Amino acid sequence: MRHLSKQKKFGRTMNQRNALLNGLVRSLIERERIVTTEVKAKSLRPRVEKIITKGKVKNLSTVRYLHSLLNPKNAKKVYDVLSPRYQSRPGGYTKIMKMPPRKSDGASMAIIELIK
């Protein structure tokens, strides 16, 4: 039964799944726009939004938290660039736009981007 288990598994173990999503988080923060499958984009959205919300409060504990999740360049970008950009916004920092399916396997594709 799938009671209270909202997370998609992507056919991977927990460690592989976390590595995949952490890599997507880093790419999205670095580039601010990535193309991925629709399901991965929907799983990625809450992680990125929580990171940006944490970055809004710039104190020692949040800086250390961001540096533990991201590389130093991306962590600095979160608390110096992204979080001040969304300071007055209560949430909803990302936008997912659907694309045509991938030709090779027909997977539904999407663009996920940080809104300006």
C-alpha positions as protocol buffer text, in pm:
chain_id: "A"
residue {
  index: 1
  type: MET
  ca { x: 0 y: 0 z: 0 }
}
residue {
  index: 2
  type: ARG
  ca { x: 112 y: 354 z: -73 }
}
residue {
  index: 3
  type: HIS
  ca { x: -36 y: 534 z: 225 }
}
residue {
  index: 4
  type: LEU
  ca { x: 146 y: 862 z: 299 }
}
residue {
  index: 5
  type: SER
  ca { x: 427 y: 789 z: 51 }
}
residue {
  index: 6
  type: LYS
  ca { x: 417 y: 1075 z: -197 }
}
residue {
  index: 7
  type: GLN
  ca { x: 774 y: 1048 z: -320 }
}
residue {
  index: 8
  type: LYS
  ca { x: 839 y: 894 z: -662 }
}
residue {
  index: 9
  type: LYS
  ca { x: 1104 y: 625 z: -669 }
}
residue {
  index: 10
  type: PHE
  ca { x: 1231 y: 654 z: -1030 }
}
residue {
  index: 11
  type: GLY
  ca { x: 1328 y: 286 z: -1023 }
}
residue {
  index: 12
  type: ARG
  ca { x: 1628 y: 365 z: -803 }
}
residue {
  index: 13
  type: THR
  ca { x: 1743 y: 295 z: -451 }
}
residue {
  index: 14
  type: MET
  ca { x: 1718 y: 570 z: -190 }
}
residue {
  index: 15
  type: ASN
  ca { x: 2083 y: 674 z: -223 }
}
residue {
  index: 16
  type: GLN
  ca { x: 2067 y: 686 z: -602 }
}
residue {
  index: 17
  type: ARG
  ca { x: 1741 y: 881 z: -590 }
}
residue {
  index: 18
  type: ASN
  ca { x: 1883 y: 1137 z: -347 }
}
residue {
  index: 19
  type: ALA
  ca { x: 2198 y: 1176 z: -558 }
}
residue {
  index: 20
  type: LEU
  ca { x: 1986 y: 1231 z: -870 }
}
residue {
  index: 21
  type: LEU
  ca { x: 1767 y: 1495 z: -708 }
}
residue {
  index: 22
  type: ASN
  ca { x: 2061 y: 1669 z: -539 }
}
residue {
  index: 23
  type: GLY
  ca { x: 2236 y: 1694 z: -874 }
}
residue {
  index: 24
  type: LEU
  ca { x: 1922 y: 1841 z: -1030 }
}
residue {
  index: 25
  type: VAL
  ca { x: 1894 y: 2092 z: -743 }
}
residue {
  index: 26
  type: ARG
  ca { x: 2254 y: 2203 z: -798 }
}
residue {
  index: 27
  type: SER
  ca { x: 2200 y: 2236 z: -1174 }
}
residue {
  index: 28
  type: LEU
  ca { x: 1881 y: 2436 z: -1132 }
}
residue {
  index: 29
  type: ILE
  ca { x: 2038 y: 2677 z: -885 }
}
residue {
  index: 30
  type: GLU
  ca { x: 2344 y: 2720 z: -1105 }
}
residue {
  index: 31
  type: ARG
  ca { x: 2164 y: 2763 z: -1440 }
}
residue {
  index: 32
  type: GLU
  ca { x: 1820 y: 2880 z: -1315 }
}
residue {
  index: 33
  type: ARG
  ca { x: 1654 y: 2674 z: -1591 }
}
residue {
  index: 34
  type: ILE
  ca { x: 1686 y: 2307 z: -1681 }
}
residue {
  index: 35
  type: VAL
  ca { x: 1510 y: 2057 z: -1906 }
}
residue {
  index: 36
  type: THR
  ca { x: 1417 y: 1726 z: -1744 }
}
residue {
  index: 37
  type: THR
  ca { x: 1129 y: 1481 z: -1732 }
}
residue {
  index: 38
  type: GLU
  ca { x: 802 y: 1609 z: -1594 }
}
residue {
  index: 39
  type: VAL
  ca { x: 802 y: 1372 z: -1295 }
}
residue {
  index: 40
  type: LYS
  ca { x: 1157 y: 1468 z: -1196 }
}
residue {
  index: 41
  type: ALA
  ca { x: 1066 y: 1836 z: -1224 }
}
residue {
  index: 42
  type: LYS
  ca { x: 767 y: 1788 z: -995 }
}
residue {
  index: 43
  type: SER
  ca { x: 983 y: 1604 z: -741 }
}
residue {
  index: 44
  type: LEU
  ca { x: 1251 y: 1872 z: -765 }
}
residue {
  index: 45
  type: ARG
  ca { x: 1024 y: 2169 z: -698 }
}
residue {
  index: 46
  type: PRO
  ca { x: 972 y: 2125 z: -320 }
}
residue {
  index: 47
  type: ARG
  ca { x: 1343 y: 2068 z: -257 }
}
residue {
  index: 48
  type: VAL
  ca { x: 1448 y: 2385 z: -437 }
}
residue {
  index: 49
  type: GLU
  ca { x: 1177 y: 2596 z: -278 }
}
residue {
  index: 50
  type: LYS
  ca { x: 1274 y: 2481 z: 72 }
}
residue {
  index: 51
  type: ILE
  ca { x: 1638 y: 2568 z: 5 }
}
residue {
  index: 52
  type: ILE
  ca { x: 1551 y: 2918 z: -116 }
}
residue {
  index: 53
  type: THR
  ca { x: 1317 y: 2973 z: 179 }
}
residue {
  index: 54
  type: LYS
  ca { x: 1595 y: 2869 z: 419 }
}
residue {
  index: 55
  type: GLY
  ca { x: 1830 y: 3113 z: 247 }
}
residue {
  index: 56
  type: LYS
  ca { x: 1598 y: 3406 z: 321 }
}
residue {
  index: 57
  type: VAL
  ca { x: 1718 y: 3407 z: 681 }
}
residue {
  index: 58
  type: LYS
  ca { x: 2091 y: 3470 z: 655 }
}
residue {
  index: 59
  type: ASN
  ca { x: 2249 y: 3357 z: 979 }
}
residue {
  index: 60
  type: LEU
  ca { x: 2531 y: 3120 z: 1061 }
}
residue {
  index: 61
  type: SER
  ca { x: 2316 y: 2808 z: 1089 }
}
residue {
  index: 62
  type: THR
  ca { x: 2145 y: 2857 z: 752 }
}
residue {
  index: 63
  type: VAL
  ca { x: 2477 y: 2936 z: 581 }
}
residue {
  index: 64
  type: ARG
  ca { x: 2623 y: 2614 z: 721 }
}
residue {
  index: 65
  type: TYR
  ca { x: 2310 y: 2422 z: 619 }
}
residue {
  index: 66
  type: LEU
  ca { x: 2330 y: 2552 z: 261 }
}
residue {
  index: 67
  type: HIS
  ca { x: 2701 y: 2473 z: 241 }
}
residue {
  index: 68
  type: SER
  ca { x: 2629 y: 2116 z: 354 }
}
residue {
  index: 69
  type: LEU
  ca { x: 2375 y: 2068 z: 73 }
}
residue {
  index: 70
  type: LEU
  ca { x: 2536 y: 2265 z: -210 }
}
residue {
  index: 71
  type: ASN
  ca { x: 2882 y: 2351 z: -330 }
}
residue {
  index: 72
  type: PRO
  ca { x: 3015 y: 2686 z: -200 }
}
residue {
  index: 73
  type: LYS
  ca { x: 2945 y: 2873 z: -524 }
}
residue {
  index: 74
  type: ASN
  ca { x: 2578 y: 2767 z: -535 }
}
residue {
  index: 75
  type: ALA
  ca { x: 2527 y: 2822 z: -162 }
}
residue {
  index: 76
  type: LYS
  ca { x: 2661 y: 3177 z: -196 }
}
residue {
  index: 77
  type: LYS
  ca { x: 2429 y: 3233 z: -492 }
}
residue {
  index: 78
  type: VAL
  ca { x: 2130 y: 3119 z: -287 }
}
residue {
  index: 79
  type: TYR
  ca { x: 2181 y: 3355 z: 5 }
}
residue {
  index: 80
  type: ASP
  ca { x: 2328 y: 3648 z: -193 }
}
residue {
  index: 81
  type: VAL
  ca { x: 2123 y: 3646 z: -516 }
}
residue {
  index: 82
  type: LEU
  ca { x: 1818 y: 3417 z: -510 }
}
residue {
  index: 83
  type: SER
  ca { x: 1684 y: 3467 z: -159 }
}
residue {
  index: 84
  type: PRO
  ca { x: 1692 y: 3851 z: -175 }
}
residue {
  index: 85
  type: ARG
  ca { x: 1515 y: 3828 z: -513 }
}
residue {
  index: 86
  type: TYR
  ca { x: 1223 y: 3645 z: -350 }
}
residue {
  index: 87
  type: GLN
  ca { x: 1228 y: 3823 z: -12 }
}
residue {
  index: 88
  type: SER
  ca { x: 877 y: 3965 z: -48 }
}
residue {
  index: 89
  type: ARG
  ca { x: 737 y: 3648 z: -208 }
}
residue {
  index: 90
  type: PRO
  ca { x: 583 y: 3388 z: 28 }
}
residue {
  index: 91
  type: GLY
  ca { x: 661 y: 3088 z: -195 }
}
residue {
  index: 92
  type: GLY
  ca { x: 627 y: 2958 z: -548 }
}
residue {
  index: 93
  type: TYR
  ca { x: 975 y: 3036 z: -676 }
}
residue {
  index: 94
  type: THR
  ca { x: 972 y: 2783 z: -960 }
}
residue {
  index: 95
  type: LYS
  ca { x: 767 y: 2737 z: -1274 }
}
residue {
  index: 96
  type: ILE
  ca { x: 721 y: 2410 z: -1464 }
}
residue {
  index: 97
  type: MET
  ca { x: 634 y: 2428 z: -1835 }
}
residue {
  index: 98
  type: LYS
  ca { x: 547 y: 2115 z: -2028 }
}
residue {
  index: 99
  type: MET
  ca { x: 728 y: 2028 z: -2351 }
}
residue {
  index: 100
  type: PRO
  ca { x: 660 y: 1773 z: -2625 }
}
residue {
  index: 101
  type: PRO
  ca { x: 755 y: 1415 z: -2537 }
}
residue {
  index: 102
  type: ARG
  ca { x: 1110 y: 1293 z: -2587 }
}
residue {
  index: 103
  type: LYS
  ca { x: 1150 y: 1121 z: -2925 }
}
residue {
  index: 104
  type: SER
  ca { x: 1359 y: 827 z: -2807 }
}
residue {
  index: 105
  type: ASP
  ca { x: 1129 y: 686 z: -2539 }
}
residue {
  index: 106
  type: GLY
  ca { x: 824 y: 913 z: -2534 }
}
residue {
  index: 107
  type: ALA
  ca { x: 888 y: 1043 z: -2181 }
}
residue {
  index: 108
  type: SER
  ca { x: 695 y: 1360 z: -2100 }
}
residue {
  index: 109
  type: MET
  ca { x: 947 y: 1643 z: -2075 }
}
residue {
  index: 110
  type: ALA
  ca { x: 929 y: 1973 z: -1890 }
}
residue {
  index: 111
  type: ILE
  ca { x: 1130 y: 2289 z: -1831 }
}
residue {
  index: 112
  type: ILE
  ca { x: 1167 y: 2391 z: -1469 }
}
residue {
  index: 113
  type: GLU
  ca { x: 1293 y: 2742 z: -1405 }
}
residue {
  index: 114
  type: LEU
  ca { x: 1325 y: 2995 z: -1128 }
}
residue {
  index: 115
  type: ILE
  ca { x: 1088 y: 3281 z: -1193 }
}
residue {
  index: 116
  type: LYS
  ca { x: 1232 y: 3630 z: -1227 }
}
